[in-house]
Amino acid sequence: MTRLAAWLAGRSGRERAFLAGAAGLSALVVLGSGALAVRDDLAALRARVAAHERELAEVRRATAALRRDAAVPAGDATGTSLLARLETAADGVLGRERIASMTPAAGTVEDGLAEERVAVRVTGASLADTVRLLHVLDTASPPLHVTRLELRKHPDDAGRFDATIDVAELRAAP
């Protein structure tokens, strides 16, 4: 510290004033940049909180919609095929434009029971729509049992998904 004091003492009054001004200006720049960084961080945090609040509101809307849509098109006991029941449920929730394909399959199972399976491929559905469809399938009468669910997020829209849902049902073999 004595070297600095000795160096400053060797400067003229005008040089010392310029050095003091430069030090003061440097301190103001450092404090200003620190204040701007804090302001930017607070803005980013506010944006994150707002996004979480929007997400929560969307979840609440989806919950209310699920409660409101609890009346599910019931499968009848007249032997309506799994494909027809699944198509009715998916069309009611998603609409035909979101249903890319429905692939039925059948296989024989032991003890005189036949398994009927349908794979539904849905494109561009929101997560809320996908959850609503799963809820409708689960609360159908009789329930449509989901055996596999695969979700793929759209690379260009994180709010949209492609889903593959496999539904299976056991029936008495003909």
Order of alpha helices (4+ residues) and beta strands (2+ residues): alpha-alpha-alpha-beta-beta-alpha-beta-beta
